[in-house]
Amino acid sequence: MSGAGEEFQVVTRKKWMARKCLSRRNRHKSESDYLNDCPDVNVDHFQARLERLCGEMSQSDYFILSMDTLQQHLDMLKRPLERIVCLGLGPFTRTHQALHQAAFIMSAQRQHNIKEALYYDPVFRETEKELIQRLNGTIIAEDRAGRHEANVSTLYYLPHCPYALMHNLLWCNWSSESLANVFLISNSFEMLTLNRTLSKTRIPNDHIARITAHCTEAPLEDDYEHNNVFNDLSLHSFPSDKLPAVDDEVFWTRCAPLNVHEDELQTELNMEAEMAALSLGS
Ligand SMILES: C[S@@+](CC[C@H](N)C(=O)[O-])C[C@H]1O[C@@H](n2cnc3c(N)ncnc32)[C@H](O)[C@@H]1O
């Protein structure tokens, strides 16, 4: 594979962190400072790089197997794919994870000949928005915090996204007719539910915890040549014969949507508490 990461490696993340964080004054410098400091890319050059990467992606075993899995789920629910919604892709001109994920979803759009591919991430720069538009995508104008209705069969691509986005997506489509249109690639629901139970951050009865036993989850085996890009992702679909009966009021009564930042803050607070407990214990 050609060095898909070179464009944003003028100053590598490691070098940047080392340079900025050496002095006591800059100790608070973080990943987001690195992303803000990254110089803008040349859109024409980057488009050519992204096109090349899409070509390579569509030949990769990971992509081919993932598309086979998606096709099996579409066949099971007897519907063609009509739309793509991609949330939380990340700053794909600045991190290699987001770049390879961009190539994945853009290649899926081509493979299924999808006209409507919608994207939202609050971190997108103007150059990133322009690149998406050049590659036949549309930027969603406002932050709906994951509340995107599936009125046609839709592939939702939410790689490594905040829990609240998946919760709110389910919240918004909480009926067996709408869920039948949802094909969701995100972190594995089984793992999310297990991790939340273990770390005691589980919200009782939230939509992910509630649906996990009733959805079809297919792990997308990560044999991709770059690590930490496609790890822990699964395809989830929601055939109605696995869902509780429509008159099961307890199951079908919606709980509250989650605030994305509140949820992240809660997780951060829990992590801080765990770190404090660990350092006290050592
Ligand atoms: C952990 S990062 C994942 C980035 C990338 N997909 C990856 O795997 O490296 C989560 C992403 O969710 C995005 N995000 C946060 N709130 C969002 C919202 N309301 N709608 C869409 N994306 C959001 C963040 O900006 C960030 O890029």
PDBQT file of the ligand as one rigid body, heavy atoms in Angstrom, charges set to zero:
ROOT
HETATM    1  C1  LIG A 301     -13.076   8.430  19.258  1.00  0.00    +0.000 C 
HETATM    2  S1  LIG A 301     -13.294   9.515  17.877  1.00  0.00    +0.000 S 
HETATM    3  C2  LIG A 301     -13.254   8.353  16.514  1.00  0.00    +0.000 C 
HETATM    4  C3  LIG A 301     -12.621   8.944  15.304  1.00  0.00    +0.000 C 
HETATM    5  C4  LIG A 301     -12.296   7.903  14.209  1.00  0.00    +0.000 C 
HETATM    6  N1  LIG A 301     -13.505   7.341  13.695  1.00  0.00    +0.000 N 
HETATM    7  C5  LIG A 301     -11.354   6.847  14.748  1.00  0.00    +0.000 C 
HETATM    8  O1  LIG A 301     -11.730   5.668  14.856  1.00  0.00    +0.000 OA
HETATM    9  O2  LIG A 301     -10.211   7.197  15.063  1.00  0.00    +0.000 OA
HETATM   10  C6  LIG A 301     -15.018   9.954  18.009  1.00  0.00    +0.000 C 
HETATM   11  C7  LIG A 301     -15.462  10.935  16.951  1.00  0.00    +0.000 C 
HETATM   12  O3  LIG A 301     -16.844  11.261  17.177  1.00  0.00    +0.000 OA
HETATM   13  C8  LIG A 301     -17.005  12.624  16.821  1.00  0.00    +0.000 C 
HETATM   14  N2  LIG A 301     -18.251  13.174  17.385  1.00  0.00    +0.000 N 
HETATM   15  C9  LIG A 301     -18.449  13.718  18.622  1.00  0.00    +0.000 A 
HETATM   16  N3  LIG A 301     -19.718  14.161  18.717  1.00  0.00    +0.000 NA
HETATM   17  C10 LIG A 301     -20.329  13.890  17.547  1.00  0.00    +0.000 A 
HETATM   18  C11 LIG A 301     -21.652  14.126  17.040  1.00  0.00    +0.000 A 
HETATM   19  N4  LIG A 301     -22.559  14.728  17.776  1.00  0.00    +0.000 N 
HETATM   20  N5  LIG A 301     -21.950  13.711  15.780  1.00  0.00    +0.000 NA
HETATM   21  C12 LIG A 301     -21.004  13.092  15.022  1.00  0.00    +0.000 A 
HETATM   22  N6  LIG A 301     -19.730  12.859  15.445  1.00  0.00    +0.000 NA
HETATM   23  C13 LIG A 301     -19.403  13.251  16.683  1.00  0.00    +0.000 A 
HETATM   24  C14 LIG A 301     -15.747  13.277  17.365  1.00  0.00    +0.000 C 
HETATM   25  O4  LIG A 301     -15.509  14.553  16.806  1.00  0.00    +0.000 OA
HETATM   26  C15 LIG A 301     -14.693  12.244  16.970  1.00  0.00    +0.000 C 
HETATM   27  O5  LIG A 301     -14.145  12.508  15.690  1.00  0.00    +0.000 OA
ENDROOT
TORSDOF 0
